[in-house]
């Protein structure tokens, strides 16, 4: 059976949930990866209110869609981040921000992630995608010099804060798929390995594979799939184009999205540097059968044009292995 192609609603949170569902249904998406911001999904309400859950599911059904995943990147980011500052005030609701005391923000964000697990279970969803935040990211330049003990403390902080959250995920039969991404506890190959070690490789914690963030770091995103195949719980289809030259660097120089002076940019799926054919072949090889979720972040292209084009691209390239053809070619007559 073909893997479902879904639309991640995080970049559409300025529109009402009903409108996003209508658009996705008209374009032919199979379902949604519903973001827990905007009016799309309130995880606490979904964890407690039967009528609210039914309302979300009815909207999906009316538009010929299913929910395969829910996402809570914004609250997850605040669980481990240090510092907590004005950036978090801009992405968090009032009930999480509270008085802005950093430790209070982290604790309230952690409770919200527990509600997110319960909300997923009530919606019939087995995977939550998101971020973890990181107390270590601020040390990424490694200068002033960073001691091994300070780095280790960041992984211990992650384990201390996320293990109680993952206990709730285990209780309700839902998995968390961490998006390997700059600013997170796991942002490349080796930090992913270290993060998994920090929590004892528990099954509740896996990965949301998004190759766009790997391309601009010069990581082999296809080899990453093979090496972490037992942890690939979700897939984001998002592309990246590197534009490195004598002026444009890899770290973006604090320039806005789509600024031509950046060294890289997210662009329309299939038009960047992600080796999509190799990626889909590897997804076949590791037996991934979950959703392929289009995450639209191309600041240089109208999303109402790009999102249906991305759907067409993914459908045309996300081929399944041809076991029948292989068997026929080598079977005895």
Secondary structure, DSSP 8 states (H G I E B T S, - for coil): ----EEEEGGGGTTS-HHHHHHHHHHHT-SEEEEESSTTS--HHHHHH-HHHHHHHHHHHHHTT-EEEEEE-HHHHHHHH-SS--HHHHHHS-HHHHTT--HHHHHHHHHHHHHHHHHHHHHTT--EEEE----SSGGGTT--S---HHHHHHHHHHHHHHHHHHHHHHHHHT-EEEEE--TTSS--SHHHHHHHHHHTTT-TTEEEEEETHHHHTTT--HHHHHHHTGGGEEEEEE-EEEE--SSS--TTGGG--TT-TTSSEEEE-TTSSS--HHHHHHHHHHHT--S-EEE----TTS-HHHHHHHHHHHHHHH-----HHHHHHHHS--
